[in-house]
Amino acid sequence: MKAILLDGSIRSNAVSDRFNTLTLQNLYKLGYQVENIVLREKTIGNCAGDFYCWVRSPGLCNIKDDNIAIAESIINSDLVIYLTPKTFGGYSSTLKKMVDHQIQTISPFFAVIEGETHHQKRYERYPDFAVIGYSAENNLASEAVFKQLVRRNAINFYAENAACEIINSNLSEDQISKAIQTCLANLKSGLRPLPSPAPIENQKLISPEDVKRAVILVGSLKTRNSTSNSLSVYLSNKLNDNHIQTEIIYLYSILRSSEKVKAMLESIDSADLISLVFQLYVDSLPAPVIKSLEIIAEHRNETKNSHHPLFTALANCGFPEAGHNTTALAICELFAKQTGYLWGGSLSLGGGGMVNGVPLLQLGGRTAPIRKALDMAAESLIHGEAIPGQAQSMIAKPVIPGWMYRLIGGISWKQQAKKYHAHKQLNRKVYPIQSTSKE
């Protein structure tokens, strides 16, 4: 049996090294041959979100770095294990960078699973899936979000068997080892659905006089040519119309410059309202966005900042059902609470591809519900109130029926691939499947 261990530790220290060693020991005891990949030691670029691996070179990422060999190893393993520090109820940015690249192993075409739209299989067989998260704290809310994320990943990566264990890093080596054993033993038990987090009730959080300056963080790697930017610009204009000074920051553009990161932190420190707008990547936030949140949280902790601005989030996904965003938005809420921000609620948009960087007003009636929801959200936020439930319900309502979205989407993938003469290869299997014990 072959296993691949993806170690998402941010840095080498006593905790991360101990978890890696104990996980390996327990896999060896079960008879696995293990490929141990410490992701921070590999060269892995961020997924560009351009669907190159679906419509231009089906099944193969355009970024020619270590992600390709790792993706091939995943497909040819019996078990893939994510090992990660629990970060705001999700994975570390180090792990998430590789997780984002796993879309090359699934198809762009749609399927219906448990009443939701998902992508179809590319390969006939996928590995079992285990996730071990560790943290020095016991937080039931973040543990629930983490388990929900793992379950959604298991669905989207077609894992026949899946398990998850969250382990307190302060435990003894023997206790940690037993918890790892429990995780691996539970693989065939599966992951049960968990209830979605309850939306925050509308409430007064700060005085309207205190909302003078806003920062909107755009999390899309497409920056200005994205749905996230269209939503951000519309919201920014609404805030500006109400005399709220607003700055838009494109996270992907600033992460490679320490000076730009410093400027971002200074802008955030002086803001009364912070809104994060992003596209869903593999059931969570894109890796660069998680990295940004890690930087902000570390900065807040180091500076002991006592300023408590409003923090809100707006997620959009390429599926017709906005519910796919629920886990990612719960991670945003946990981030806000763990860093001392006042959680001002969220908005969740499905079918975001219909916007695709076009200004909302140019799209006319199709975006009327989106604009109305943003209007309502802006009106509440400028008065220091959380985003109202009515706005959340309005923007989450599907624009078209799921069956129609899937039909049109399938045609669209073929049309896009045809531009690159790849339409006959959309179901191509790049990585040869080696013989394993599962066959």
QUINOR-V136626 format. One record per residue. N is the residue number from 1. SS is DSSP state (2 for helix, 1 for strand, 0 for the rest). Layout:
N & SS
N & SS
This chain:
1 & 0
2 & 1
3 & 1
4 & 1
5 & 1
6 & 1
7 & 1
8 & 0
9 & 0
10 & 0
11 & 0
12 & 0
13 & 0
14 & 2
15 & 2
16 & 2
17 & 2
18 & 2
19 & 2
20 & 2
21 & 2
22 & 2
23 & 2
24 & 2
25 & 2
26 & 2
27 & 2
28 & 2
29 & 2
30 & 0
31 & 0
32 & 0
33 & 1
34 & 1
35 & 1
36 & 1
37 & 1
38 & 1
39 & 2
40 & 2
41 & 2
42 & 0
43 & 0
44 & 0
45 & 0
46 & 0
47 & 0
48 & 0
49 & 0
50 & 0
51 & 0
52 & 2
53 & 2
54 & 2
55 & 2
56 & 0
57 & 0
58 & 0
59 & 0
60 & 0
61 & 0
62 & 0
63 & 0
64 & 0
65 & 0
66 & 2
67 & 2
68 & 2
69 & 2
70 & 2
71 & 2
72 & 2
73 & 2
74 & 2
75 & 2
76 & 0
77 & 0
78 & 0
79 & 1
80 & 1
81 & 1
82 & 1
83 & 1
84 & 1
85 & 1
86 & 0
87 & 1
88 & 0
89 & 0
90 & 1
91 & 0
92 & 0
93 & 2
94 & 2
95 & 2
96 & 2
97 & 2
98 & 2
99 & 2
100 & 2
101 & 2
102 & 2
103 & 2
104 & 2
105 & 2
106 & 1
107 & 1
108 & 1
109 & 1
110 & 1
111 & 1
112 & 1
113 & 1
114 & 0
115 & 0
116 & 1
117 & 1
118 & 1
119 & 1
120 & 1
121 & 1
122 & 0
123 & 0
124 & 0
125 & 0
126 & 0
127 & 0
128 & 1
129 & 1
130 & 1
131 & 1
132 & 1
133 & 1
134 & 1
135 & 1
136 & 0
137 & 0
138 & 0
139 & 0
140 & 2
141 & 2
142 & 2
143 & 2
144 & 2
145 & 2
146 & 2
147 & 2
148 & 2
149 & 2
150 & 2
151 & 2
152 & 2
153 & 2
154 & 2
155 & 2
156 & 2
157 & 0
158 & 0
159 & 0
160 & 0
161 & 0
162 & 1
163 & 1
164 & 1
165 & 1
166 & 1
167 & 1
168 & 1
169 & 0
170 & 0
171 & 0
172 & 0
173 & 2
174 & 2
175 & 2
176 & 2
177 & 2
178 & 2
179 & 2
180 & 2
181 & 2
182 & 2
183 & 2
184 & 2
185 & 2
186 & 0
187 & 2
188 & 2
189 & 2
190 & 0
191 & 0
192 & 0
193 & 0
194 & 0
195 & 0
196 & 0
197 & 0
198 & 0
199 & 0
200 & 0
201 & 0
202 & 0
203 & 0
204 & 1
205 & 0
206 & 0
207 & 0
208 & 2
209 & 2
210 & 2
211 & 0
212 & 0
213 & 1
214 & 1
215 & 1
216 & 1
217 & 1
218 & 1
219 & 0
220 & 0
221 & 0
222 & 0
223 & 2
224 & 2
225 & 2
226 & 0
227 & 2
228 & 2
229 & 2
230 & 2
231 & 2
232 & 2
233 & 2
234 & 2
235 & 2
236 & 2
237 & 2
238 & 2
239 & 2
240 & 2
241 & 2
242 & 0
243 & 0
244 & 0
245 & 1
246 & 1
247 & 1
248 & 1
249 & 1
250 & 1
251 & 2
252 & 2
253 & 2
254 & 2
255 & 0
256 & 0
257 & 0
258 & 2
259 & 2
260 & 2
261 & 2
262 & 2
263 & 2
264 & 2
265 & 2
266 & 2
267 & 2
268 & 2
269 & 2
270 & 0
271 & 0
272 & 0
273 & 1
274 & 1
275 & 1
276 & 1
277 & 1
278 & 1
279 & 1
280 & 0
281 & 1
282 & 0
283 & 0
284 & 1
285 & 0
286 & 0
287 & 2
288 & 2
289 & 2
290 & 2
291 & 2
292 & 2
293 & 2
294 & 2
295 & 2
296 & 2
297 & 2
298 & 2
299 & 2
300 & 2
301 & 2
302 & 2
303 & 2
304 & 0
305 & 0
306 & 0
307 & 0
308 & 0
309 & 0
310 & 1
311 & 1
312 & 1
313 & 1
314 & 1
315 & 1
316 & 1
317 & 0
318 & 0
319 & 0
320 & 0
321 & 0
322 & 2
323 & 2
324 & 2
325 & 2
326 & 2
327 & 2
328 & 2
329 & 2
330 & 2
331 & 2
332 & 2
333 & 2
334 & 2
335 & 2
336 & 2
337 & 2
338 & 2
339 & 0
340 & 0
341 & 0
342 & 1
343 & 1
344 & 1
345 & 1
346 & 1
347 & 1
348 & 1
349 & 1
350 & 0
351 & 0
352 & 2
353 & 2
354 & 2
355 & 0
356 & 0
357 & 0
358 & 0
359 & 0
360 & 2
361 & 2
362 & 2
363 & 2
364 & 2
365 & 2
366 & 2
367 & 2
368 & 2
369 & 2
370 & 2
371 & 2
372 & 2
373 & 2
374 & 2
375 & 2
376 & 2
377 & 2
378 & 2
379 & 2
380 & 2
381 & 2
382 & 0
383 & 0
384 & 0
385 & 1
386 & 0
387 & 0
388 & 0
389 & 2
390 & 2
391 & 2
392 & 2
393 & 2
394 & 2
395 & 2
396 & 2
397 & 0
398 & 0
399 & 0
400 & 0
401 & 0
402 & 2
403 & 2
404 & 2
405 & 2
406 & 2
407 & 2
408 & 2
409 & 2
410 & 2
411 & 2
412 & 2
413 & 2
414 & 2
415 & 2
416 & 2
417 & 2
418 & 2
419 & 0
420 & 0
421 & 0
422 & 0
423 & 2
424 & 2
425 & 2
426 & 0
427 & 0
428 & 0
429 & 0
430 & 0
431 & 0
432 & 0
433 & 0
434 & 0
435 & 0
436 & 0
437 & 0
438 & 0
439 & 0
